[in-house]
């Protein structure tokens, strides 16, 4: 198992276990916002395999 010190992917500071994998709740929120923005930026709706083509 890797024992290297992991860093916050947002600001590169050493992460805090309480907020892993981030260093703080603030960075965690920032990552979440980026993730949501990426979702809104999708070019189109994903295909829905459960949709009935005859509906
Ligand atoms: Zn951070």
mmCIF file of the protein (N, C-alpha, C, O) and its ligand, coordinates in Angstrom:
data_MODEL
# 
_entry.id   MODEL 
# 
loop_
_entity.id 
_entity.type 
_entity.pdbx_number_of_molecules 
1 polymer     1 
2 non-polymer 1 
# 
_entity_poly.entity_id                      1 
_entity_poly.type                           'polypeptide(L)' 
_entity_poly.nstd_linkage                   no 
_entity_poly.nstd_monomer                   no 
_entity_poly.pdbx_seq_one_letter_code       
;(UNK)(UNK)(UNK)(UNK)(UNK)(UNK)(UNK)(UNK)(UNK)(UNK)(UNK)(UNK)(UNK)(UNK)(UNK)(UNK)
(UNK)(UNK)(UNK)(UNK)(UNK)(UNK)(UNK)(UNK)(UNK)(UNK)(UNK)(UNK)(UNK)(UNK)(UNK)(UNK)
(UNK)(UNK)(UNK)(UNK)(UNK)(UNK)(UNK)(UNK)(UNK)(UNK)(UNK)(UNK)(UNK)(UNK)(UNK)(UNK)
(UNK)(UNK)(UNK)(UNK)(UNK)(UNK)(UNK)
;
_entity_poly.pdbx_seq_one_letter_code_can   XXXXXXXXXXXXXXXXXXXXXXXXXXXXXXXXXXXXXXXXXXXXXXXXXXXXXXX 
_entity_poly.pdbx_strand_id                 A 
# 
loop_
_entity_poly_seq.entity_id 
_entity_poly_seq.num 
_entity_poly_seq.mon_id 
_entity_poly_seq.hetero 
1 1  UNK n 
1 2  UNK n 
1 3  UNK n 
1 4  UNK n 
1 5  UNK n 
1 6  UNK n 
1 7  UNK n 
1 8  UNK n 
1 9  UNK n 
1 10 UNK n 
1 11 UNK n 
1 12 UNK n 
1 13 UNK n 
1 14 UNK n 
1 15 UNK n 
1 16 UNK n 
1 17 UNK n 
1 18 UNK n 
1 19 UNK n 
1 20 UNK n 
1 21 UNK n 
1 22 UNK n 
1 23 UNK n 
1 24 UNK n 
1 25 UNK n 
1 26 UNK n 
1 27 UNK n 
1 28 UNK n 
1 29 UNK n 
1 30 UNK n 
1 31 UNK n 
1 32 UNK n 
1 33 UNK n 
1 34 UNK n 
1 35 UNK n 
1 36 UNK n 
1 37 UNK n 
1 38 UNK n 
1 39 UNK n 
1 40 UNK n 
1 41 UNK n 
1 42 UNK n 
1 43 UNK n 
1 44 UNK n 
1 45 UNK n 
1 46 UNK n 
1 47 UNK n 
1 48 UNK n 
1 49 UNK n 
1 50 UNK n 
1 51 UNK n 
1 52 UNK n 
1 53 UNK n 
1 54 UNK n 
1 55 UNK n 
# 
loop_
_struct_asym.id 
_struct_asym.entity_id 
A 1 
B 2 
# 
loop_
_chem_comp.id 
_chem_comp.type 
_chem_comp.mon_nstd_flag 
UNK 'L-peptide linking' . 
ZN  non-polymer         . 
# 
_pdbx_entity_nonpoly.entity_id   2 
_pdbx_entity_nonpoly.name        ? 
_pdbx_entity_nonpoly.comp_id     ZN 
# 
_pdbx_nonpoly_scheme.asym_id         B 
_pdbx_nonpoly_scheme.entity_id       2 
_pdbx_nonpoly_scheme.mon_id          ZN 
_pdbx_nonpoly_scheme.ndb_seq_num     1 
_pdbx_nonpoly_scheme.pdb_seq_num     101 
_pdbx_nonpoly_scheme.auth_seq_num    101 
_pdbx_nonpoly_scheme.pdb_mon_id      ZN 
_pdbx_nonpoly_scheme.auth_mon_id     ZN 
_pdbx_nonpoly_scheme.pdb_strand_id   A 
_pdbx_nonpoly_scheme.pdb_ins_code    . 
# 
loop_
_atom_site.group_PDB 
_atom_site.id 
_atom_site.type_symbol 
_atom_site.label_atom_id 
_atom_site.label_alt_id 
_atom_site.label_comp_id 
_atom_site.label_asym_id 
_atom_site.label_entity_id 
_atom_site.label_seq_id 
_atom_site.pdbx_PDB_ins_code 
_atom_site.Cartn_x 
_atom_site.Cartn_y 
_atom_site.Cartn_z 
_atom_site.occupancy 
_atom_site.B_iso_or_equiv 
_atom_site.pdbx_formal_charge 
_atom_site.auth_seq_id 
_atom_site.auth_comp_id 
_atom_site.auth_asym_id 
_atom_site.auth_atom_id 
_atom_site.pdbx_PDB_model_num 
ATOM   1   N  N  . UNK A 1 1  ? 0.841   -1.198 0.000   1.00 0.00 ? 1   UNK A N  1 
ATOM   2   C  CA . UNK A 1 1  ? 0.000   0.000  0.000   1.00 0.00 ? 1   UNK A CA 1 
ATOM   3   C  C  . UNK A 1 1  ? 0.873   1.244  0.000   1.00 0.00 ? 1   UNK A C  1 
ATOM   4   O  O  . UNK A 1 1  ? 1.906   1.302  0.666   1.00 0.00 ? 1   UNK A O  1 
ATOM   5   N  N  . UNK A 1 2  ? 0.432   2.236  -0.764  1.00 0.00 ? 2   UNK A N  1 
ATOM   6   C  CA . UNK A 1 2  ? 1.232   3.458  -0.858  1.00 0.00 ? 2   UNK A CA 1 
ATOM   7   C  C  . UNK A 1 2  ? 1.156   4.254  0.438   1.00 0.00 ? 2   UNK A C  1 
ATOM   8   O  O  . UNK A 1 2  ? 0.088   4.429  1.025   1.00 0.00 ? 2   UNK A O  1 
ATOM   9   N  N  . UNK A 1 3  ? 2.302   4.723  0.858   1.00 0.00 ? 3   UNK A N  1 
ATOM   10  C  CA . UNK A 1 3  ? 2.344   5.502  2.090   1.00 0.00 ? 3   UNK A CA 1 
ATOM   11  C  C  . UNK A 1 3  ? 2.716   6.954  1.824   1.00 0.00 ? 3   UNK A C  1 
ATOM   12  O  O  . UNK A 1 3  ? 2.900   7.739  2.754   1.00 0.00 ? 3   UNK A O  1 
ATOM   13  N  N  . UNK A 1 4  ? 2.825   7.302  0.542   1.00 0.00 ? 4   UNK A N  1 
ATOM   14  C  CA . UNK A 1 4  ? 3.204   8.678  0.208   1.00 0.00 ? 4   UNK A CA 1 
ATOM   15  C  C  . UNK A 1 4  ? 2.154   9.660  0.723   1.00 0.00 ? 4   UNK A C  1 
ATOM   16  O  O  . UNK A 1 4  ? 0.958   9.367  0.729   1.00 0.00 ? 4   UNK A O  1 
ATOM   17  N  N  . UNK A 1 5  ? 2.616   10.809 1.146   1.00 0.00 ? 5   UNK A N  1 
ATOM   18  C  CA . UNK A 1 5  ? 1.705   11.832 1.649   1.00 0.00 ? 5   UNK A CA 1 
ATOM   19  C  C  . UNK A 1 5  ? 0.841   12.350 0.501   1.00 0.00 ? 5   UNK A C  1 
ATOM   20  O  O  . UNK A 1 5  ? 1.356   12.829 -0.509  1.00 0.00 ? 5   UNK A O  1 
ATOM   21  N  N  . UNK A 1 6  ? -0.438  12.251 0.661   1.00 0.00 ? 6   UNK A N  1 
ATOM   22  C  CA . UNK A 1 6  ? -1.337  12.715 -0.392  1.00 0.00 ? 6   UNK A CA 1 
ATOM   23  C  C  . UNK A 1 6  ? -1.670  14.186 -0.184  1.00 0.00 ? 6   UNK A C  1 
ATOM   24  O  O  . UNK A 1 6  ? -1.698  14.706 0.931   1.00 0.00 ? 6   UNK A O  1 
ATOM   25  N  N  . UNK A 1 7  ? -1.919  14.824 -1.326  1.00 0.00 ? 7   UNK A N  1 
ATOM   26  C  CA . UNK A 1 7  ? -2.189  16.256 -1.271  1.00 0.00 ? 7   UNK A CA 1 
ATOM   27  C  C  . UNK A 1 7  ? -3.587  16.578 -1.773  1.00 0.00 ? 7   UNK A C  1 
ATOM   28  O  O  . UNK A 1 7  ? -4.183  15.821 -2.539  1.00 0.00 ? 7   UNK A O  1 
ATOM   29  N  N  . UNK A 1 8  ? -4.084  17.692 -1.335  1.00 0.00 ? 8   UNK A N  1 
ATOM   30  C  CA . UNK A 1 8  ? -5.378  18.183 -1.788  1.00 0.00 ? 8   UNK A CA 1 
ATOM   31  C  C  . UNK A 1 8  ? -5.307  18.439 -3.288  1.00 0.00 ? 8   UNK A C  1 
ATOM   32  O  O  . UNK A 1 8  ? -4.418  19.166 -3.733  1.00 0.00 ? 8   UNK A O  1 
ATOM   33  N  N  . UNK A 1 9  ? -6.216  17.865 -4.092  1.00 0.00 ? 9   UNK A N  1 
ATOM   34  C  CA . UNK A 1 9  ? -6.182  18.060 -5.543  1.00 0.00 ? 9   UNK A CA 1 
ATOM   35  C  C  . UNK A 1 9  ? -6.553  19.477 -5.954  1.00 0.00 ? 9   UNK A C  1 
ATOM   36  O  O  . UNK A 1 9  ? -6.340  19.859 -7.104  1.00 0.00 ? 9   UNK A O  1 
ATOM   37  N  N  . UNK A 1 10 ? -7.098  20.251 -5.047  1.00 0.00 ? 10  UNK A N  1 
ATOM   38  C  CA . UNK A 1 10 ? -7.534  21.609 -5.378  1.00 0.00 ? 10  UNK A CA 1 
ATOM   39  C  C  . UNK A 1 10 ? -6.406  22.607 -5.169  1.00 0.00 ? 10  UNK A C  1 
ATOM   40  O  O  . UNK A 1 10 ? -6.116  23.402 -6.063  1.00 0.00 ? 10  UNK A O  1 
ATOM   41  N  N  . UNK A 1 11 ? -5.768  22.581 -4.009  1.00 0.00 ? 11  UNK A N  1 
ATOM   42  C  CA . UNK A 1 11 ? -4.774  23.607 -3.694  1.00 0.00 ? 11  UNK A CA 1 
ATOM   43  C  C  . UNK A 1 11 ? -3.396  23.024 -3.410  1.00 0.00 ? 11  UNK A C  1 
ATOM   44  O  O  . UNK A 1 11 ? -2.459  23.774 -3.134  1.00 0.00 ? 11  UNK A O  1 
ATOM   45  N  N  . UNK A 1 12 ? -3.252  21.695 -3.473  1.00 0.00 ? 12  UNK A N  1 
ATOM   46  C  CA . UNK A 1 12 ? -1.968  21.010 -3.310  1.00 0.00 ? 12  UNK A CA 1 
ATOM   47  C  C  . UNK A 1 12 ? -1.418  21.077 -1.890  1.00 0.00 ? 12  UNK A C  1 
ATOM   48  O  O  . UNK A 1 12 ? -0.253  20.743 -1.675  1.00 0.00 ? 12  UNK A O  1 
ATOM   49  N  N  . UNK A 1 13 ? -2.201  21.488 -0.942  1.00 0.00 ? 13  UNK A N  1 
ATOM   50  C  CA . UNK A 1 13 ? -1.743  21.441 0.451   1.00 0.00 ? 13  UNK A CA 1 
ATOM   51  C  C  . UNK A 1 13 ? -1.946  20.018 0.971   1.00 0.00 ? 13  UNK A C  1 
ATOM   52  O  O  . UNK A 1 13 ? -2.762  19.268 0.437   1.00 0.00 ? 13  UNK A O  1 
ATOM   53  N  N  . UNK A 1 14 ? -1.203  19.652 2.012   1.00 0.00 ? 14  UNK A N  1 
ATOM   54  C  CA . UNK A 1 14 ? -1.417  18.316 2.598   1.00 0.00 ? 14  UNK A CA 1 
ATOM   55  C  C  . UNK A 1 14 ? -2.870  18.157 3.019   1.00 0.00 ? 14  UNK A C  1 
ATOM   56  O  O  . UNK A 1 14 ? -3.456  19.046 3.637   1.00 0.00 ? 14  UNK A O  1 
ATOM   57  N  N  . UNK A 1 15 ? -3.436  17.013 2.674   1.00 0.00 ? 15  UNK A N  1 
ATOM   58  C  CA . UNK A 1 15 ? -4.851  16.820 2.956   1.00 0.00 ? 15  UNK A CA 1 
ATOM   59  C  C  . UNK A 1 15 ? -5.073  16.509 4.428   1.00 0.00 ? 15  UNK A C  1 
ATOM   60  O  O  . UNK A 1 15 ? -4.171  16.065 5.137   1.00 0.00 ? 15  UNK A O  1 
ATOM   61  N  N  . UNK A 1 16 ? -6.299  16.756 4.862   1.00 0.00 ? 16  UNK A N  1 
ATOM   62  C  CA . UNK A 1 16 ? -6.694  16.470 6.234   1.00 0.00 ? 16  UNK A CA 1 
ATOM   63  C  C  . UNK A 1 16 ? -7.660  15.299 6.219   1.00 0.00 ? 16  UNK A C  1 
ATOM   64  O  O  . UNK A 1 16 ? -8.627  15.288 5.457   1.00 0.00 ? 16  UNK A O  1 
ATOM   65  N  N  . UNK A 1 17 ? -7.394  14.319 7.061   1.00 0.00 ? 17  UNK A N  1 
ATOM   66  C  CA . UNK A 1 17 ? -8.172  13.085 7.022   1.00 0.00 ? 17  UNK A CA 1 
ATOM   67  C  C  . UNK A 1 17 ? -9.672  13.355 7.162   1.00 0.00 ? 17  UNK A C  1 
ATOM   68  O  O  . UNK A 1 17 ? -10.495 12.678 6.546   1.00 0.00 ? 17  UNK A O  1 
ATOM   69  N  N  . UNK A 1 18 ? -10.007 14.337 7.967   1.00 0.00 ? 18  UNK A N  1 
ATOM   70  C  CA . UNK A 1 18 ? -11.422 14.663 8.191   1.00 0.00 ? 18  UNK A CA 1 
ATOM   71  C  C  . UNK A 1 18 ? -12.114 15.084 6.901   1.00 0.00 ? 18  UNK A C  1 
ATOM   72  O  O  . UNK A 1 18 ? -13.311 14.859 6.724   1.00 0.00 ? 18  UNK A O  1 
ATOM   73  N  N  . UNK A 1 19 ? -11.343 15.701 6.000   1.00 0.00 ? 19  UNK A N  1 
ATOM   74  C  CA . UNK A 1 19 ? -11.919 16.207 4.753   1.00 0.00 ? 19  UNK A CA 1 
ATOM   75  C  C  . UNK A 1 19 ? -11.378 15.459 3.542   1.00 0.00 ? 19  UNK A C  1 
ATOM   76  O  O  . UNK A 1 19 ? -11.524 15.921 2.410   1.00 0.00 ? 19  UNK A O  1 
ATOM   77  N  N  . UNK A 1 20 ? -10.756 14.308 3.772   1.00 0.00 ? 20  UNK A N  1 
ATOM   78  C  CA . UNK A 1 20 ? -10.148 13.548 2.688   1.00 0.00 ? 20  UNK A CA 1 
ATOM   79  C  C  . UNK A 1 20 ? -11.107 13.404 1.515   1.00 0.00 ? 20  UNK A C  1 
ATOM   80  O  O  . UNK A 1 20 ? -12.310 13.232 1.712   1.00 0.00 ? 20  UNK A O  1 
ATOM   81  N  N  . UNK A 1 21 ? -10.566 13.475 0.264   1.00 0.00 ? 21  UNK A N  1 
ATOM   82  C  CA . UNK A 1 21 ? -9.147  13.653 -0.042  1.00 0.00 ? 21  UNK A CA 1 
ATOM   83  C  C  . UNK A 1 21 ? -8.724  15.117 -0.131  1.00 0.00 ? 21  UNK A C  1 
ATOM   84  O  O  . UNK A 1 21 ? -7.724  15.434 -0.774  1.00 0.00 ? 21  UNK A O  1 
ATOM   85  N  N  . UNK A 1 22 ? -9.462  15.991 0.495   1.00 0.00 ? 22  UNK A N  1 
ATOM   86  C  CA . UNK A 1 22 ? -9.131  17.417 0.430   1.00 0.00 ? 22  UNK A CA 1 
ATOM   87  C  C  . UNK A 1 22 ? -8.555  17.900 1.741   1.00 0.00 ? 22  UNK A C  1 
ATOM   88  O  O  . UNK A 1 22 ? -8.479  17.150 2.714   1.00 0.00 ? 22  UNK A O  1 
ATOM   89  N  N  . UNK A 1 23 ? -8.142  19.184 1.760   1.00 0.00 ? 23  UNK A N  1 
ATOM   90  C  CA . UNK A 1 23 ? -7.520  19.730 2.958   1.00 0.00 ? 23  UNK A CA 1 
ATOM   91  C  C  . UNK A 1 23 ? -8.544  20.437 3.834   1.00 0.00 ? 23  UNK A C  1 
ATOM   92  O  O  . UNK A 1 23 ? -8.282  20.726 5.001   1.00 0.00 ? 23  UNK A O  1 
ATOM   93  N  N  . UNK A 1 24 ? -9.706  20.711 3.265   1.00 0.00 ? 24  UNK A N  1 
ATOM   94  C  CA . UNK A 1 24 ? -10.700 21.463 4.026   1.00 0.00 ? 24  UNK A CA 1 
ATOM   95  C  C  . UNK A 1 24 ? -12.070 21.327 3.364   1.00 0.00 ? 24  UNK A C  1 
ATOM   96  O  O  . UNK A 1 24 ? -12.176 20.903 2.213   1.00 0.00 ? 24  UNK A O  1 
ATOM   97  N  N  . UNK A 1 25 ? -13.103 21.686 4.097   1.00 0.00 ? 25  UNK A N  1 
ATOM   98  C  CA . UNK A 1 25 ? -14.453 21.639 3.525   1.00 0.00 ? 25  UNK A CA 1 
ATOM   99  C  C  . UNK A 1 25 ? -14.569 22.619 2.369   1.00 0.00 ? 25  UNK A C  1 
ATOM   100 O  O  . UNK A 1 25 ? -15.351 22.406 1.443   1.00 0.00 ? 25  UNK A O  1 
ATOM   101 N  N  . UNK A 1 26 ? -13.797 23.686 2.424   1.00 0.00 ? 26  UNK A N  1 
ATOM   102 C  CA . UNK A 1 26 ? -13.846 24.696 1.370   1.00 0.00 ? 26  UNK A CA 1 
ATOM   103 C  C  . UNK A 1 26 ? -13.381 24.103 0.033   1.00 0.00 ? 26  UNK A C  1 
ATOM   104 O  O  . UNK A 1 26 ? -14.013 24.308 -1.003  1.00 0.00 ? 26  UNK A O  1 
ATOM   105 N  N  . UNK A 1 27 ? -12.267 23.366 0.080   1.00 0.00 ? 27  UNK A N  1 
ATOM   106 C  CA . UNK A 1 27 ? -11.774 22.743 -1.144  1.00 0.00 ? 27  UNK A CA 1 
ATOM   107 C  C  . UNK A 1 27 ? -12.731 21.655 -1.602  1.00 0.00 ? 27  UNK A C  1 
ATOM   108 O  O  . UNK A 1 27 ? -12.921 21.461 -2.802  1.00 0.00 ? 27  UNK A O  1 
ATOM   109 N  N  . UNK A 1 28 ? -13.321 20.959 -0.678  1.00 0.00 ? 28  UNK A N  1 
ATOM   110 C  CA . UNK A 1 28 ? -14.284 19.921 -1.041  1.00 0.00 ? 28  UNK A CA 1 
ATOM   111 C  C  . UNK A 1 28 ? -15.469 20.551 -1.778  1.00 0.00 ? 28  UNK A C  1 
ATOM   112 O  O  . UNK A 1 28 ? -15.944 20.003 -2.772  1.00 0.00 ? 28  UNK A O  1 
ATOM   113 N  N  . UNK A 1 29 ? -15.941 21.685 -1.299  1.00 0.00 ? 29  UNK A N  1 
ATOM   114 C  CA . UNK A 1 29 ? -17.041 22.376 -1.961  1.00 0.00 ? 29  UNK A CA 1 
ATOM   115 C  C  . UNK A 1 29 ? -16.629 22.852 -3.346  1.00 0.00 ? 29  UNK A C  1 
ATOM   116 O  O  . UNK A 1 29 ? -17.411 22.786 -4.295  1.00 0.00 ? 29  UNK A O  1 
ATOM   117 N  N  . UNK A 1 30 ? -15.397 23.331 -3.454  1.00 0.00 ? 30  UNK A N  1 
ATOM   118 C  CA . UNK A 1 30 ? -14.932 23.807 -4.751  1.00 0.00 ? 30  UNK A CA 1 
ATOM   119 C  C  . UNK A 1 30 ? -14.894 22.670 -5.761  1.00 0.00 ? 30  UNK A C  1 
ATOM   120 O  O  . UNK A 1 30 ? -15.277 22.840 -6.919  1.00 0.00 ? 30  UNK A O  1 
ATOM   121 N  N  . UNK A 1 31 ? -14.432 21.513 -5.313  1.00 0.00 ? 31  UNK A N  1 
ATOM   122 C  CA . UNK A 1 31 ? -14.381 20.357 -6.210  1.00 0.00 ? 31  UNK A CA 1 
ATOM   123 C  C  . UNK A 1 31 ? -15.780 19.955 -6.635  1.00 0.00 ? 31  UNK A C  1 
ATOM   124 O  O  . UNK A 1 31 ? -16.012 19.613 -7.795  1.00 0.00 ? 31  UNK A O  1 
ATOM   125 N  N  . UNK A 1 32 ? -16.714 19.999 -5.688  1.00 0.00 ? 32  UNK A N  1 
ATOM   126 C  CA . UNK A 1 32 ? -18.092 19.626 -5.993  1.00 0.00 ? 32  UNK A CA 1 
ATOM   127 C  C  . UNK A 1 32 ? -18.686 20.587 -7.011  1.00 0.00 ? 32  UNK A C  1 
ATOM   128 O  O  . UNK A 1 32 ? -19.380 20.164 -7.936  1.00 0.00 ? 32  UNK A O  1 
ATOM   129 N  N  . UNK A 1 33 ? -18.419 21.870 -6.846  1.00 0.00 ? 33  UNK A N  1 
ATOM   130 C  CA . UNK A 1 33 ? -18.931 22.867 -7.790  1.00 0.00 ? 33  UNK A CA 1 
ATOM   131 C  C  . UNK A 1 33 ? -18.367 22.627 -9.184  1.00 0.00 ? 33  UNK A C  1 
ATOM   132 O  O  . UNK A 1 33 ? -19.088 22.711 -10.178 1.00 0.00 ? 33  UNK A O  1 
ATOM   133 N  N  . UNK A 1 34 ? -17.066 22.326 -9.250  1.00 0.00 ? 34  UNK A N  1 
ATOM   134 C  CA . UNK A 1 34 ? -16.456 22.055 -10.551 1.00 0.00 ? 34  UNK A CA 1 
ATOM   135 C  C  . UNK A 1 34 ? -17.116 20.842 -11.185 1.00 0.00 ? 34  UNK A C  1 
ATOM   136 O  O  . UNK A 1 34 ? -17.382 20.821 -12.387 1.00 0.00 ? 34  UNK A O  1 
ATOM   137 N  N  . UNK A 1 35 ? -17.374 19.843 -10.371 1.00 0.00 ? 35  UNK A N  1 
ATOM   138 C  CA . UNK A 1 35 ? -17.976 18.606 -10.874 1.00 0.00 ? 35  UNK A CA 1 
ATOM   139 C  C  . UNK A 1 35 ? -19.367 18.898 -11.424 1.00 0.00 ? 35  UNK A C  1 
ATOM   140 O  O  . UNK A 1 35 ? -19.726 18.402 -12.492 1.00 0.00 ? 35  UNK A O  1 
ATOM   141 N  N  . UNK A 1 36 ? -20.151 19.695 -10.707 1.00 0.00 ? 36  UNK A N  1 
ATOM   142 C  CA . UNK A 1 36 ? -21.493 20.028 -11.157 1.00 0.00 ? 36  UNK A CA 1 
ATOM   143 C  C  . UNK A 1 36 ? -21.454 20.845 -12.438 1.00 0.00 ? 36  UNK A C  1 
ATOM   144 O  O  . UNK A 1 36 ? -22.262 20.635 -13.342 1.00 0.00 ? 36  UNK A O  1 
ATOM   145 N  N  . UNK A 1 37 ? -20.500 21.787 -12.511 1.00 0.00 ? 37  UNK A N  1 
ATOM   146 C  CA . UNK A 1 37 ? -20.393 22.610 -13.720 1.00 0.00 ? 37  UNK A CA 1 
ATOM   147 C  C  . UNK A 1 37 ? -20.050 21.741 -14.911 1.00 0.00 ? 37  UNK A C  1 
ATOM   148 O  O  . UNK A 1 37 ? -20.561 21.966 -16.009 1.00 0.00 ? 37  UNK A O  1 
ATOM   149 N  N  . UNK A 1 38 ? -19.189 20.746 -14.713 1.00 0.00 ? 38  UNK A N  1 
ATOM   150 C  CA . UNK A 1 38 ? -18.857 19.831 -15.798 1.00 0.00 ? 38  UNK A CA 1 
ATOM   151 C  C  . UNK A 1 38 ? -20.114 19.087 -16.257 1.00 0.00 ? 38  UNK A C  1 
ATOM   152 O  O  . UNK A 1 38 ? -20.299 18.849 -17.451 1.00 0.00 ? 38  UNK A O  1 
ATOM   153 N  N  . UNK A 1 39 ? -20.971 18.724 -15.304 1.00 0.00 ? 39  UNK A N  1 
ATOM   154 C  CA . UNK A 1 39 ? -22.193 18.018 -15.647 1.00 0.00 ? 39  UNK A CA 1 
ATOM   155 C  C  . UNK A 1 39 ? -23.116 18.896 -16.463 1.00 0.00 ? 39  UNK A C  1 
ATOM   156 O  O  . UNK A 1 39 ? -23.713 18.442 -17.439 1.00 0.00 ? 39  UNK A O  1 
ATOM   157 N  N  . UNK A 1 40 ? -23.235 20.165 -16.062 1.00 0.00 ? 40  UNK A N  1 
ATOM   158 C  CA . UNK A 1 40 ? -24.104 21.075 -16.804 1.00 0.00 ? 40  UNK A CA 1 
ATOM   159 C  C  . UNK A 1 40 ? -23.551 21.355 -18.194 1.00 0.00 ? 40  UNK A C  1 
ATOM   160 O  O  . UNK A 1 40 ? -24.297 21.726 -19.100 1.00 0.00 ? 40  UNK A O  1 
ATOM   161 N  N  . UNK A 1 41 ? -22.229 21.174 -18.365 1.00 0.00 ? 41  UNK A N  1 
ATOM   162 C  CA . UNK A 1 41 ? -21.596 21.508 -19.640 1.00 0.00 ? 41  UNK A CA 1 
ATOM   163 C  C  . UNK A 1 41 ? -21.657 20.360 -20.637 1.00 0.00 ? 41  UNK A C  1 
ATOM   164 O  O  . UNK A 1 41 ? -21.150 20.485 -21.752 1.00 0.00 ? 41  UNK A O  1 
ATOM   165 N  N  . UNK A 1 42 ? -22.267 19.249 -20.256 1.00 0.00 ? 42  UNK A N  1 
ATOM   166 C  CA . UNK A 1 42 ? -22.363 18.127 -21.187 1.00 0.00 ? 42  UNK A CA 1 
ATOM   167 C  C  . UNK A 1 42 ? -23.093 18.557 -22.462 1.00 0.00 ? 42  UNK A C  1 
ATOM   168 O  O  . UNK A 1 42 ? -24.074 19.297 -22.388 1.00 0.00 ? 42  UNK A O  1 
ATOM   169 N  N  . UNK A 1 43 ? -22.628 18.102 -23.629 1.00 0.00 ? 43  UNK A N  1 
ATOM   170 C  CA . UNK A 1 43 ? -23.206 18.529 -24.906 1.00 0.00 ? 43  UNK A CA 1 
ATOM   171 C  C  . UNK A 1 43 ? -24.629 18.051 -25.118 1.00 0.00 ? 43  UNK A C  1 
ATOM   172 O  O  . UNK A 1 43 ? -25.376 18.674 -25.873 1.00 0.00 ? 43  UNK A O  1 
ATOM   173 N  N  . UNK A 1 44 ? -25.019 16.978 -24.483 1.00 0.00 ? 44  UNK A N  1 
ATOM   174 C  CA . UNK A 1 44 ? -26.379 16.479 -24.673 1.00 0.00 ? 44  UNK A CA 1 
ATOM   175 C  C  . UNK A 1 44 ? -26.748 15.492 -23.595 1.00 0.00 ? 44  UNK A C  1 
ATOM   176 O  O  . UNK A 1 44 ? -25.878 15.046 -22.848 1.00 0.00 ? 44  UNK A O  1 
ATOM   177 N  N  . UNK A 1 45 ? -28.015 15.136 -23.493 1.00 0.00 ? 45  UNK A N  1 
ATOM   178 C  CA . UNK A 1 45 ? -28.449 14.176 -22.475 1.00 0.00 ? 45  UNK A CA 1 
ATOM   179 C  C  . UNK A 1 45 ? -27.899 12.793 -22.790 1.00 0.00 ? 45  UNK A C  1 
ATOM   180 O  O  . UNK A 1 45 ? -27.826 12.403 -23.955 1.00 0.00 ? 45  UNK A O  1 
ATOM   181 N  N  . UNK A 1 46 ? -27.515 12.054 -21.764 1.00 0.00 ? 46  UNK A N  1 
ATOM   182 C  CA . UNK A 1 46 ? -26.997 10.699 -21.987 1.00 0.00 ? 46  UNK A CA 1 
ATOM   183 C  C  . UNK A 1 46 ? -28.093 9.764  -22.454 1.00 0.00 ? 46  UNK A C  1 
ATOM   184 O  O  . UNK A 1 46 ? -29.268 9.954  -22.141 1.00 0.00 ? 46  UNK A O  1 
ATOM   185 N  N  . UNK A 1 47 ? -27.694 8.753  -23.208 1.00 0.00 ? 47  UNK A N  1 
ATOM   186 C  CA . UNK A 1 47 ? -28.672 7.776  -23.678 1.00 0.00 ? 47  UNK A CA 1 
ATOM   187 C  C  . UNK A 1 47 ? -29.228 6.997  -22.492 1.00 0.00 ? 47  UNK A C  1 
ATOM   188 O  O  . UNK A 1 47 ? -28.482 6.622  -21.587 1.00 0.00 ? 47  UNK A O  1 
ATOM   189 N  N  . UNK A 1 48 ? -30.483 6.765  -22.494 1.00 0.00 ? 48  UNK A N  1 
ATOM   190 C  CA . UNK A 1 48 ? -31.128 6.041  -21.408 1.00 0.00 ? 48  UNK A CA 1 
ATOM   191 C  C  . UNK A 1 48 ? -31.454 4.622  -21.862 1.00 0.00 ? 48  UNK A C  1 
ATOM   192 O  O  . UNK A 1 48 ? -32.420 4.421  -22.598 1.00 0.00 ? 48  UNK A O  1 
ATOM   193 N  N  . UNK A 1 49 ? -30.668 3.638  -21.437 1.00 0.00 ? 49  UNK A N  1 
ATOM   194 C  CA . UNK A 1 49 ? -30.865 2.250  -21.892 1.00 0.00 ? 49  UNK A CA 1 
ATOM   195 C  C  . UNK A 1 49 ? -32.168 1.656  -21.387 1.00 0.00 ? 49  UNK A C  1 
ATOM   196 O  O  . UNK A 1 49 ? -32.641 0.654  -21.924 1.00 0.00 ? 49  UNK A O  1 
ATOM   197 N  N  . UNK A 1 50 ? -32.752 2.260  -20.362 1.00 0.00 ? 50  UNK A N  1 
ATOM   198 C  CA . UNK A 1 50 ? -33.996 1.716  -19.807 1.00 0.00 ? 50  UNK A CA 1 
ATOM   199 C  C  . UNK A 1 50 ? -35.238 2.252  -20.519 1.00 0.00 ? 50  UNK A C  1 
ATOM   200 O  O  . UNK A 1 50 ? -36.360 1.817  -20.258 1.00 0.00 ? 50  UNK A O  1 
ATOM   201 N  N  . UNK A 1 51 ? -35.012 3.208  -21.423 1.00 0.00 ? 51  UNK A N  1 
ATOM   202 C  CA . UNK A 1 51 ? -36.172 3.807  -22.075 1.00 0.00 ? 51  UNK A CA 1 
ATOM   203 C  C  . UNK A 1 51 ? -36.808 2.827  -23.069 1.00 0.00 ? 51  UNK A C  1 
ATOM   204 O  O  . UNK A 1 51 ? -36.105 2.164  -23.831 1.00 0.00 ? 51  UNK A O  1 
ATOM   205 N  N  . UNK A 1 52 ? -38.099 2.744  -23.053 1.00 0.00 ? 52  UNK A N  1 
ATOM   206 C  CA . UNK A 1 52 ? -38.808 1.861  -23.981 1.00 0.00 ? 52  UNK A CA 1 
ATOM   207 C  C  . UNK A 1 52 ? -38.950 2.578  -25.328 1.00 0.00 ? 52  UNK A C  1 
ATOM   208 O  O  . UNK A 1 52 ? -39.600 3.621  -25.395 1.00 0.00 ? 52  UNK A O  1 
ATOM   209 N  N  . UNK A 1 53 ? -38.357 2.042  -26.401 1.00 0.00 ? 53  UNK A N  1 
ATOM   210 C  CA . UNK A 1 53 ? -38.382 2.732  -27.710 1.00 0.00 ? 53  UNK A CA 1 
ATOM   211 C  C  . UNK A 1 53 ? -39.786 2.817  -28.295 1.00 0.00 ? 53  UNK A C  1 
ATOM   212 O  O  . UNK A 1 53 ? -40.017 3.599  -29.217 1.00 0.00 ? 53  UNK A O  1 
ATOM   213 N  N  . UNK A 1 54 ? -40.719 2.037  -27.785 1.00 0.00 ? 54  UNK A N  1 
ATOM   214 C  CA . UNK A 1 54 ? -42.073 2.070  -28.319 1.00 0.00 ? 54  UNK A CA 1 
ATOM   215 C  C  . UNK A 1 54 ? -42.979 3.009  -27.529 1.00 0.00 ? 54  UNK A C  1 
ATOM   216 O  O  . UNK A 1 54 ? -44.145 3.188  -27.879 1.00 0.00 ? 54  UNK A O  1 
ATOM   217 N  N  . UNK A 1 55 ? -42.447 3.605  -26.470 1.00 0.00 ? 55  UNK A N  1 
ATOM   218 C  CA . UNK A 1 55 ? -43.270 4.475  -25.633 1.00 0.00 ? 55  UNK A CA 1 
ATOM   219 C  C  . UNK A 1 55 ? -43.591 5.787  -26.365 1.00 0.00 ? 55  UNK A C  1 
ATOM   220 O  O  . UNK A 1 55 ? -44.278 6.648  -25.816 1.00 0.00 ? 55  UNK A O  1 
HETATM 221 ZN ZN . ZN  B 2 .  ? -7.176  22.308 -0.427  1.00 0.00 ? 101 ZN  A ZN 1 
# 
